[in-house]
Amino acid sequence: MKTLIAANWKMHGNLGWAQKPAEFRRLFAQSNDNVEILLCPPAHMLEPMVNASKGLDIYIGAQNCHDQISGAYTGELSAVMVAETGAQYVILGHSERRAMFGDTDKWVAAKTSAVQKVGLKPIICVGERRADRVAGQAEEVVGAQLSGSIPPKADGKNLVIAYEPVWAIGTGLTPTIEDIATIHDHIRSCLTKRFGVRIADKIQILYGGSVKPENAEEILALGDVAGALIGGAGLDMKSLAAIAAAAGE
Ligand code: 13P
């Protein structure tokens, strides 16, 4: 399975950042076929970033979209519109969206269907809050989010899952390596129950939450961690290149 190194730029950057794909490639040459790079900029940068990434073997993705194709949804972007920019991925159900913008499991499932229908690849984010972990309910919470956020009719194909513990995002804190392994195992077994081992084994499960060059190698070495979803460290191409290099180790 390929390792996916994905940077979620959140609401950072400007059109000048379209030079970052080339900068990244100067720092991390296209020598490793096993590492895929994905940059997820704010919506207004999608098309320029797609153009700037041509020939560089870098995927571009959106950070969210609406579940409807079009309509009176002021401020929203549909999956069709994302596809029109040439982007290939959409992050869905990020904890910031769940906490601040009303994304529920059910809505994430509807968005996922819309994304898959237009041939884009969804990255569904799940993760427990600190209180859930303290209460010993991390697996239960992640399992419930997973089952509610994957559409009822999904076949398990064309799907990426990202485990992002809410308390690890932007805090510099990470779960222990054992805890990451435990949750990734749990996610894999939920997927296996639902889709069967043959399909479940092909689903990439990423880890996200304070991934940086210093901890990337240890996290990415875990058997069931097929990549990383990176916030802060993904804004800087030097850090991102170091993380990508760690993935290739
Ligand atoms: P940080 O890497 O800044 O913790 O953010 C993780 C994240 O939210 C990626 O989606």
Boltz pocket constraint, residues with backbone or C-beta under 6 A from the ligand:
constraints:
  - pocket:
      binder: B
      contacts: [[A, 8], [A, 94], [A, 164], [A, 168], [A, 169], [A, 170], [A, 171], [A, 172], [A, 208], [A, 209], [A, 210], [A, 211], [A, 229], [A, 230], [A, 231], [A, 232], [A, 233]]
      max_distance: 6.0
